Amino acid sequence: MALDSKIPNGPIADKWTNYKDHINLVNPANKRNLDIIVVGTGLAGGSAAATLAELGYNVKAFCFQDSPRRAHSIAAQGGINAAKNYKGDGDSIYRLFYDTVKGGDYRAREANVYRLAEVSGNIIDQCVAQGVPLAREYGGLLDNRSFGGTLVSRTFYAQGQTGQQLLLGAYSAMNRQIGRGKIKMYNRHEMLDIVIVNGKARGIIARNLITGEIERHSAHAVVIGSGGYGNVFFLSTNAMGSNATAAWKIHKKGAFFANPCYTQIHPTCIPVSGDHQSKLTLMSESLRNDGRIWVPKNLEDAKAIREGKKKATDLSEDQRDYFLERRYPAFGNLVPRDVASRAAKERCDAGFGVNKTGEAVYLDFAAAIKRYGTEDAYVKGLDDKDAALVTKLGAAIVKSKYGNLFQMYYKIVDEDPYTTPMMIYPAVHYTMGGTWVDYNLMTTIPGCFSIGESNFSDHGANRLGASALMQGLADGYFVLPYTIGDYLAPDIKMGEISTDLPEFVEAEKAVKDQIEKFINNNGKHSVDYFHKKLGKIMWNKVGMARNAKGLTEAIEEIAALREEFYKDVKVPGNANEFNQELEKATRVADFLELGELFAKDALHRNESCGGHFREEYQTEEGEALRDDENFAYVAAWEYKGKPSDAVLHKEPLNYENIKLVQRSYK
């Protein structure tokens, strides 16, 4: 099957406008005759459900949480990018487009990224109109701060809880439509399969997680907005419930899965403390605006700190190595996430780590507190030479910017980040890979769309900070509502789709058969036993650094682990009840297939780019070494029964507006 990205012709700045001017539309009276299923109610799914219902479609929205407010989008902290140039520092649509493509190490689709930059400003206007409390400057204008990989301030934020506030905006828009009866909300439901009738997506099979009942739901189109697959590593910054099931089920029914090896390791996370943990905690990238990252210059000092004989505050400035500022003077602590993560790993691998495990570096706010305090004292006419006063004033300003993040760190680590540096280390965070979609956000299954983190299209091999929220809301509010209408226009007279069709019966039977197999399997080990084993294989051999030997071993080990899982997993309880172990079993079954495809994708890509770092392919300075001649393409995998048999399809990335150069942040 040849991939058709359906990118419009013409200059890149005109593609989206010309596309909208010439697509088929569905008039308001006919929208009332069309049903759309939206799976996932985070920023992408929630904004899509609200907008589609506002337009007049009948929407059925599904989430496995007890409320859309609990979607993992709520965990996003630092901000949302938009090219509004509020700081007057040279930002523009083109510069946001350029930074996003460059940040993704030239592995994203140009046309989609430009459209994302183009609609970014609309998102801010929409959210302000909804009442989202974005931070403001003294004069009342919206404030911005910087994020990694850029030379401008374009990140809008709400202290350290931007995702929560944006999600509440989308949720309020959803509630308006729920109240009108245009959205039928299915909380505590999980999609377990997609139903395809005559080659088109026409519904889903879902499980009521409270009663265990298996349900059939039909629609004229299905939209997947279920997030990413970071929990394939077990330990990640994702919520424990975050999973890949919806995206993986459509992959097994014909939706190609693109670039699974492109997974982001976030540099600013609270370090692992032991095997007891079920997840990791993110500390926002926004902290790198004011925090300076360092390790001791001398191995003796690092060893003394690990042994508890010294503290970070015992080391003077000349005894510290601010390694990001040293290696990347142009961007300093605000290099992209993949660059910062590898640099931290390199220092720790060399023996300079500062926690008991040796896998942590410092994030220090002492300089920012002093800088802010000195300025505030001067403005207020106070003694800016009074160290205690300056510290007090500076800490208050830092608290106003990042207070909830500092509080969270204190509760988890039991150390005060106002007086001692935070400890951070890279952790799995975001997945740039996902279901392949064309310019319309439609997968290779007609009528099945994928939006937000569940698709691959906008971030290439590495996502710039604060761009996830931008993509989710762009897709849901401003892109999908146009593109889905073009697809649905021929279906306006079709009428309601029956769930008694043979395809629904067959899909329901397949779901029930899998559930019964788990319930009746008299194994010895819990689901978590296998999930943790998978996570260790993934982190050790498919994690921050990869090589051919480790990837080959990972593929074999995951296949063997999957076989053991089906033979020896024990799922207590019954199918027809609230059963969280059963929920986890179906999800881990998908991770055990996805993990193998992930490793296979990483093994075939003989280059380093963004979050995909092959040890065999690096520059003399230890940076990612791309191979644009052989690997400037999207790797889209077609399911053929098992991951080892997946067939590779290539979508060439033809960069016409950006010159391909080796990425540098020095």
N, C-alpha and C positions, 0 to 999 in steps of 0.2 A: 504493500500500500504506500503510495507516494504522499508525503506530507504537504498539505496546502495551507500555508499560514494565512492566506486571504488578506494580505497586507495591501491596502489601497495604493494605487499609483499616485504619482505627483510628488512635489516637494514635501519633505517631512513635516514642515510647519503647517501644511495645508491638508494633510491626510485625514485627520479626524474630522475637520470641518466639512470637507468634501464628502466624506463617508456619510456623515449625518444628513447631509443635504439630499442624498440619493437613495437611502435605504427605504424599504417598505415599512409602513406604519400601520398600527392597529388603532382604529378610532375608539373613543371612549365607550360607546355602546357595545362594541364587540369584545372589549377587554373583559367585560362582565361574564363572557362565555368561556373564558380561558382560565385553567387552574395551573398553578405553579407550586412545586414543592421546593422548599429551601431547607437544606440540611446544615445545621450549625447556626448559632445566633450570636456570634462574636461581632466584631466590627464589620467584617465583610458580609456575613449572612444577615445580621441584624439590620444593617443599612439597606441591603438589597430587599429584604422582606418588607420593610417599611415603605421604601420607594415604590416597589412594584404594586403594593396594595394601594398606595396613594394614587397611583395611576389608574387603578380600577380593576386590576387582576385579582383573582381569588387565590390567596396564598395560604399554604399549609406549611408552618414552620416547626422544625423538630430540633430539640436539644436534649442531651442526656442529663443535663443539670436540672435542678428543681426550678430554675428561673434563668432567663437569658442574661440576667445581671451577673451570673456566675461564670460566664464564658471566660476563657483564659486571656482574652484581650484586656481584661481588667488588670492584669499583672504588668502591663506595659507602663514604664515609669517616666522616661526622660522627655519625650516630646514627639511632635509630628512635623515633618518638613513641608514647606510650601515656598514657592518662588514669588514672594510679594515684595521683596527688597525694602522691608520696613526700616532697616538700619542704614539704607543708602550706601551699602558697602560693595556695590557692583553685582548684586545677584540678578538673575534673570531666568526665564524659562530654559533657555539654552544652557546656562551654567548648571542648573539643577539636573537637566538631562545629561550633560557631560559628566558631572560628578558621579551620577548614579551608574552610568555605563563604565566609567573608569574604575569606580569603587568595586564594581562587579567583575573587574579584571577582563573586560571586553568579552563577556560570555552571555550577555543579555540580548534580547531582541530589540533593535533600535526603535522601531516604530511604536512598540508598546511603551517603552520608557519615555519617549517624547510625549506621548499622550498623557502619561502619568504626570509628568512635569507640567503639562499644559492645563490640566484640570486641578492641580494642587491648590491653587488660590481659591477656587470655588469651595473646596472643602472647609477652609477656615471661615469663609463667609457663612456657609451652611451651619457650622457648629456654633458660631457666635449668635446666629439667629435663633438657634435652639436653646441658647442660654448656657452653653458650656463655659465654665469659669476659667478661661485661659488667662495666664498671668498678664499683667499690664504694667507699663512704666508709670512714672510719677504723673505724666501729663495725660494719662488715660489711654494711650495707644497700646496695642498688643505688644508684649515684649518678645524678644527672641534670644536664644543662646546658641552656641556653636556645638557641633557634634563632629565625630571623627570623619576624616576624609574630605573635608571642605575647608575653604579659606574665607567663608562668609558665615554670618549668623542668620540662619533661616529656620531654626527649630522653635516652633510654638509649643508652649508647655503649660501645665497646671501643677506647679511644684513638682513632686515626684510621683504623681498619681494621674498622669495624663490619660493613660488607657482607661482607667476607671471613669473619668469624667466624660470622655468621648463615648464610652459604651453607654453611660447613662443617657447621653443625648440621643443615641440611636434607639435605646430602649424606650425612651419617652415617645419617640416617633412611632415605634412599633405599638406601644400601648394605645395610641390614638386609633390605630387601625384595628387592633384587637377589640376595642370598644365599639367600633363601627361594624364589626363582624367581617371585615375584609381579610383579617389574618386569623386563622384557626391555629391556636398554639398547642403543640404537643410536647409538654415538658416531660422529663424522665422517660423519653423514648430514644432508642438507638437504632439507626439504620443498619441493617445487616445484609441487604442485597439490593441491587437495582433490577428493575423489570424492563426488558426490552421487547417491544411488540413491533413486528415488521421493520426491524432495524432501527427503531427510534426509542429513546428513553420515555417510558410512559408511567413510571411509578416506582415505588420502593416497597420493600418488606422491612417492617420495623418491629422491635420488641418493646413492649411496655415493661420498663424496668421495675415497676412496683408489683405488678401482677404476674409477669412472665408471659402474658398473652402475645402471640405473634399476629401482627396486623398487616393487612394489605392497604396500600394507599395509591391512588392513581392521580395522574396529572398530565398536562400536555407538554410539560418540560420539567426537568429536575436540575436544581442548582446545588452544587456541593461547595459549602463554605466552612469546612470542618477543621481547618488549621493544618499544622504540620506534623511531622513524624519524629521529632527529636527524642521521644521516649523509647525509641528503638535502642538507645544507649542505657536504658533504665535510669541512671542518674543524669538529670538534665534540669534546666531551669523551668521546664514545663510543669504544669499541674499534673498530678498523678493520673487524673482521668483523661488527659489529652491523649489522643490515639489516632491511628491511621486507617481505621476500619472503613470508613465511608469511601475514602480515596482508593484504598486497595481493592475494595469490592468492585468499584467501577473499572479499575484496571483489569481485573480478572474477567470482566465482561466485554472488554474491547477498548477501553481508554488507555492510550499509551502513557507510560510513566517516564518523565523526562528528568535527566540529570540527578538521580537520587544521591550521588556522592557529594553534591554541593551542600554541605551542612556547615553552619556557622558555629564557631567556638567563640563565645563571648569572653572578653578578657577580664571583665569586672564582676566576678562572682565570689561569694564567700567560699573559701576552700573546703574541700572534702575533709571531714573529721573522723570518718570510720565507716565500717560496713553496716552500721545500724541505720544509716540514712536512706530515705526513700526518694528524696529529691534534693536539688540544690537551690540556693537563693541568689537571685540576680541583684546586683547593686548597679543602678542606672549608669549608662555611659555618660550621662550629663555630669556625673561627678568628675570626669576627666577634664571638664572645663576649668575647674579650680584645684583639683587634687593633682599632686605630682607623684609619679610612680618611680620607685627606687628600690635598690637592694644595697647591702653593704659593699664597699669597694674591696674589702679584704675578706678572704675565706675564713680567717680566724674570727672575725667579728660575726660573720653569718653563723658559724658553728656555735659561738658563745650565746647568740640569741636563741638558736634552736634548743640549746641545753638550759635556757633560763638564767644564764649567768649575766646577761646584758639585756637591756631594753632598747627599743628603737630610738627613744629620746636620749639615750646615752651617746649616740653617734653624732659628731659634728658634721657640718656641711661638707667639709673636705674628705670625710670618711664615707660619703654616700655616692652611689652611682645612679644618677638619673638617666637610665639607659635609653629611654625613648627620646629624650631631649638630646642625648649624645649622638644617637644613631640617625635621627630624623629631625634635624634642626628646623626645617621649614614648617613642619606640622607638630613637632614635639609630642606631647601626650595625646594629641588628637589625631593620630594616624588611624586608618581603618582598623576594624576589629581583628581581621585575620593577621595583620601585621603586628599589632600590639600583643595578640595572643602568642604568636610564635616567638616574639622577643622575650616575653615572660618565661615561656617554657625553656628557651635556650639558657637564660640566666639560672633557672632552677636546676636544669640538667647539669650545669657547670658547677653546682654546689653552693649557690648563693641564696637558696630559698630560706625563708625566715620563720616558718612554723615547724612544728615537731616532725611533720612528714617531709619537710623540705620542699613542699609544693605551694609556695605563697610568696608574693612580693608585697611591698607596702604601697598604699595610696594615702598620701600625706596632705593634710589641709592647713598645716601651720602657716605656710607662706600666704595662703589666701586669707586666713583669719587676720594676719598681721596687715596685709595690704588693705583689706576692707575696713579694718578698725582704724588704721591710720587716716584713711581718707574721711571716714565718718567723724572722727575726732576733729579733724581740720575744718570740715564743713560746719560743725557745731560750735566751733570756737573753743574746743577743749584742748587739754595738753596732749599732743600727739606723741610725746616722749614718755608718757606714763604707760609702761608695758602692761600692767594689769588692766587699765582702762581700755587700751587698744584691743587687748585680747577679748574683753567682755563685749565691746562694740562689734568687733569682727565676727565673733561667734554668733551674735544675734542676727547678723546679716546672712551668714552661712545657713543658720537655722531657717530663715525665711525662704531660702532657695531650696534646701534639701532636707528640711527638718524631719519629715516622715521616714526618709531613707536612713538618716543617722539613728533615729529611734529604733528602726527595724534591726539595724546592725547591732546596736547595744543589746537588744533583747535576745538575739541569737548567739552572739559571741561573748557577751558580758564584759565588754571593754568600751570605754567612752571614746568615740572617734573625734571628739572635739579636743581631746588632750593627748591622744596617742594615735598613730597612723592606723588606718584600716589595713587588714590583710585581705588580699584578693588573689584569685587564680582563675585561669580560663576554664569554662565549662560549656557543654553543648547547650545551644540556645535556640536557634532558628534554622529552618530548612529552606534553602533556596530552590531545591528541586521540588517536583510535584507532578501532578497530572499535566500532560501536554495540552495546550489550548491554542486555538488560532487567534487572530486579531479580534474575533467576536467573543472570545473567552469560552468557546465551545470546544469540548474534547473531541476525540475521534469517534465518539458515540453521538450521532445526531440527536439533538435535544437534551443532551447532558452538558451542563456548563460547570465550570470550576472557577472560583474566585478567591482572592486573598492568598493566604499562605498555602492553600491546597493546590495552587497551580504554580508553574515554574517561571512565568514569563518576564518578570520585571527586574530581578536582582542579580542575574548572572551567577557568578561563582562566589559572591560575597555581598551581603546586604549592608548598605550604609545605615548607621544608627538613625532612628526616627523615621525610617522609610516604610516600615511594616504597617504602621497605622495609616500612613498616606496611601499605600496600595489598597488596603482593605476598604477604606472609605471611598476611594476613587472608583474601585470596581463596583461597589454596592450602590453608591449614590448617583454616579455620573456615567458609567460605561455600560454595565449590564442592562440597565433599563432601556437603552437604545438598541443594543445588539440582540437582545432576546425578542424584541418586537419584530425585528426583521425575520427571525426564524419562525415565529408563531403566526405571522400574517396568513399563511395558507390554511391554518387550522381553525379559523374563526367559526366555521359551520360544522365542525366535527361533533360537537356535543360532548357530554361527559363520557369518560372512558370507564368501561366496566372492569371491576376487579375480579370478575368471574372468568376472565379469559384464561386459556390454558397456560400462558406464560406466567401469570400470577400464581397459579396453582403449583407449577413446577418450581418456581423460585421459593415459594413458601416451604415446599417439601424439602428442598435442599438446606434451608436454614434450620428447619426442625431436625433434620437428620444429623447435622453437625452438633446441635445442642444435645441431642440424645446420646450421641457418641461420647461427649464430654461427661455427661451426668453418669453414664453407665461404665465409665472407664475406671477400673479399680487399681489405680496407680499408687505410688508411694510418696510422690513429691508434690508440693504445692505449685501453683502457677508462678508465684514469685521466685521460687527456686530456679525455674527455667529462665525467667525474665532476667534475673541477676546474672546468670551464666552468659546469656546472650549479650547483656550490657558489657561485661568484662571483655568478651571477644571483640566487640565493636570498639570499645575505647582503646584497648591495647593494640589492635591491629588495623582498625579502620578509623582511628581518631584524628588527633592533631597532626600526626605525621604518619605516612603510609609508605610501604614499599612492596614490590612484587611478591617477595617471599611471604610476608605477613598477610597480604591480601589473598594469596592462593590458599594459605592455611586457614584463614577466616572462612572462606567459601566452603571448604571441606568440613570445618568444625561446626558451622551453622547448620549445614545440611544434616550432619549427624545428630546435632542437638534437636533439630526439628523432628527427626524420626524418634528419638528418645522421648520427646515431649508427648507425642501422640500415643506412645506405648505406656508411659509411666506417670502422666499427670493425674492428680487426684482433685476432683471438683466436688466438694461436699454440697449437701442440700439438694433441692429439687429444681426442676425447670420452671414450674408454674408458681414461682414466688420471687420475692426480692432476694437476689442472689449475686452478690458482688464478685464472688470468686468465679462464677460463670461468666459474668461480664468481662473480667480480666482474661479469662481463658480464650474467649473469641478474639480479643484484641492482641494478645501475645501470639496467637496462631498466625495472625497477619504480620506481626513484627518479625516472626521467624522466617517468613518468606521475603519480606521487604529487606531485611538485613542482608540476605544473600545477594539479592539484586543490587543493593547498595555497594557491596564489596566487588561485585562483578563489574559494575560501572566504573568504580575507582581503579580497578585493575586494567580495564581496557584503555583508560585515558592516560597515555604515556606523556604527561606534562604536569606541571604544577600551575594552578591558577586559583586565586582567591582562597576560599576555604578548603580547597582540594590541594594538599601538599604532599607530593611524592618526593621522597628523599633522594631519589635518583635524578631528579630534575630541579636543580636550584642553581642560582648564580653564585659567584665566588663569595658574595656577601651574605649568602644564606637566604636570599629572597626567592619567591616563586618564579620559575622559568617557564613561560608559556611557549607553546608550539603552535603559532597561528597558521602555519602552512598545512598542518595535518589535523588540528583539533578545534578549529574555529567553527564549531557546529553544536547544535543541540542534540544530545544523545537521547532519543525517544525509544523506549523499550516496549515491545509488544509481547503480551503474555501468551505462552504456548504450553501451558500445563504445569510447569514448574519453573522456578527462577533460572535454573541452569540452562533451560531451553529458550529463554527469552531472545527475541530477535531484535537487533538494533536497526533503527531507522534514523537517518541524519537529516536535520534541517540546517542548511548552511547559514551562517551569520554573515550577511553581506553589509559591512559597514561602509556607508556612503558619505556620512556626515561627520565621522570622527576618525582620525588617523590612528591606526593601531601602533602603539609604542610600548616599550617595556615600562610597566608601571613603576613610578618612583615617588617617594614622599620626602626626599632629602632636601 
